[in-house]
Each structure stands twice: as C-alpha cells, then as structure tokens.
C-alpha cells in the first residue's frame, strides 16, 4: 500500500494484494518522481519485477519525510535489516 500521513491522519493512495510467506526475506523498492509514487516488493535474491507493482500520483505534498510503516496482524513480526533513502 502507498499511503501518506498528514497531521497524524493516514490516507491510502494505492493498494495491491500481496501475500508474504513467513520466514522469507523481501526487498521493497519505492520511488518518487515529481508527483508519481511507485512501489514494488519481491523475494530477496530474486530478480525485481519488470514493472512497478503499484503506482499512483499525489500532487498535494511538495516536501516531507520518508519512512516505512508496516501493518501486521496478531502474532506476526517484521524485522528490518536496512533502510536507505537517496535523492537523485
């Protein structure tokens, strides 16, 4: 899901179905180019998808911060090994 948070209010911009497998590592790629936001996820070590899994636009924000927000069901854990934000 691609979402934004403004004033502690989360707004879902785009959502696609994705089922993760327990004990499996995944790589997430997220891009912002102008007003276009795109995201993909794939099993770590595999070839990334040839196209973005989710793409949307949002022209309401001109600046802000990036981060990762994970929604988990009861009994599910998520571990992050790294996070890198770059500007091109």
Residue, then its C-alpha position, 0 to 999 in steps of 0.5 A: x500500500x502507498x499511503x501518506x500521513x498528514x497531521x497524524x491522519x493516514x490516507x491510502x493512495x494505492x493498494x495491491x494484494x500481496x501475500x508474504x510467506x513467513x520466514x522469507x526475506x523481501x526487498x521493497x523498492x519505492x520511488x518518487x518522481x515529481x508527483x508519481x509514487x511507485x512501489x514494488x516488493x519481491x523475494x530477496x535474491x530474486x530478480x525485481x519485477x519488470x514493472x512497478x507493482x503499484x503506482x499512483x500520483x499525489x500532487x498535494x505534498x511538495x516536501x516531507x519525510x520518508x519512512x516505512x510503516x508496516x501493518x501486521x496482524x496478531x502474532x506476526x513480526x517484521x524485522x528490518x535489516x536496512x533502510x536507505x533513502x537517496x535523492x537523485 
